[in-house]
Amino acid sequence: MRFHSPARDHAVMEWGPTQYMIRVDGHLGALALSAFPRMTPRQKGPHTVLTGWLDQSALYGVLAEMEALGLVLLEVRQIEPRGNH
């Protein structure tokens, strides 16, 4: 069996908590928002934007909960810390 080293030009994913922005279609009510206690919601036009610090496991949990609730996921973005461009 042959093993290959990871290519050095691939981006390395951070495993610690990272700030994420998740945009879903529609305005979420209090009951739906209660499923995401670690996220801060705000309405932006016809969408709900949730932001919060999540590690990889928590991110997958939030996405699974959104799927279970039947939410339409529009965008998931990792927010870069200011000054790290």
Buried (B, 14 or more C-beta within 10 A) or exposed (E): EEEEEEEEEEEEEEEEBBEBBBBBEEBBEEEBBEBBEEBEBEEEEEBBBBBBBBEEEBBEBBBEEBEEEEBEEEEBEEEEEEEEE
